[in-house]
Amino acid sequence: MAELVLAIATSHSPTLLMEPGAWLARGKSDDVSVHALYDFDGKRVTYDELLAKTPASMADEISADVLAERHARNQAGIAETKRLLQEARPDLVVMIADDHWEVFKDDNMPMISVHWGEKLPYVPEGIMVWKYDETLRQADWYPQEEKEYPVDSARAKRLLGDLIARKFDVSHTKYYREGQGMTHAFAYVYTRVMDDVVYPVIPVSINTYFPPNQIPARRAFELGAAIREAIESWDEPLRVAVIATGGLSHFVVDEKFDREFLDLMEKDDVELHAALPEAKLQSGNSEFRCWSALAGVVSGMKMNLIDYIPCYRSPAGTGCGMAFATWEKK
């Protein structure tokens, strides 16, 4: 019987791959960013409106010493997720993440999609191409050469059928268009969590960002529960890990909401996820839904919060809340 041996939730923000100097460089463009900024009430605001409401003490949060300490904690969090994955020795990894208008666009934006081709292509494009000061360290950035990674095609196809049998209307991809590569959310797992040990995967994409068919938090939780149920129905001795990536709060750091959500993740209750306010789950905050999907996977398992790091990058409090957590059987 297949066994779920480990679950990991991790941020995948490019901040994790940047030195603090690049955080500040990125923060300088937040006032003209294409990403929507939402305040703590879920109201869309301009950078200047946000800055006017942010206390002057925010300057302390972007001081050199604080940024260096938080950068070090980010790297420790990445290293710990990598160590635990290698220690678990999975035969298969199911990845759950959101697309960022990289693979899916307005001509086809599925709520849920499973890739079941033999390979998942990596093409450095969009956010995966370095955009910052040339004097800053680039060695830890996304690779700049094209690659392909192995997919467990047979089991991905099986999972598709299992989810359909459990009343999910699932889209699929067997190949990408020429020149197109995976979302950076999957690329982060390959290049940082797996790195030198690459496992066969089943990539599951959910639409968190883009209206009008964003997956509700309740449905994300139910999807995770169905994935767990499907895996454990497979009559073969498989060790399976599930990794969900995204979040936490961005592009405005909301420490209170982040910490409340992490407390919620320790509770096995779909209704708590269903009650999350939709207004708070927009733009970058939409990626909380990836964690909600993992919450469905890890029912009955014990959560270990590796770390939570609020990573500010501007005087207006923009940035991203980083979090790393794992679940193992009690």
C-alpha angles and dihedrals in degrees: 000000000000113000132205102226102170142007124196131191116191140162115248100194115145085237086081089064096045136084113236090258088066091048088060092045089053091047091057089067097048091097089063098029119141087224118092118245118219125188127225091279093053093255118143110243141173122247091251092052089050092047091052090057097044117097119241088243087078085086087073090057092059098043116128095250094050093047092049092050092049092046089054091050091051091054091048090052092051091048092051094051089049092049094049092048092052091046090053091056096206122194090208137020122205110204121202118190144137125255119234101210086285101111102008122048137168093291088065123006110165120193090219127016134172122202113218104169119121092252139029111216124222118205120171105234140129112007091002091071113085111253103170141089111312090224091064121091113273099170092093094048124102114297113267098213127082117254142170126223128201121259123196090235098179094051092042088056089047092051089052090057093044092054092047089051087054091055100262118138099219128187121207144203124205095176139000128237116274111282093014123122140187126287116272087244090070092037089059091058093050097045101038113017096037100020106145096014112057119191129196108265145197108215115210117188124197127187107237101148110046129069143245096038104033110154111253115238090243092053091047090055091048090050091054091049090051091050090052092047092049094049093050091050092062109107098217134091098258128154107213132190124191120206123189120187134195145079154349114187117324156192085014113037110235107183095178094053091044094053093045089051093050089052088051090053089063090060122079097222126122090191091066090057092044089054095056107120111253090216089064094050100067134111109355092350087066087082090076082084090068088060090046088056090053090048087064091050096051101050108150094013128116119252122220114191105209094187146321117214124182104213110197120186108176142036088255093062096252118153136084138287109233122207137175124190140159137199128209132175114277 
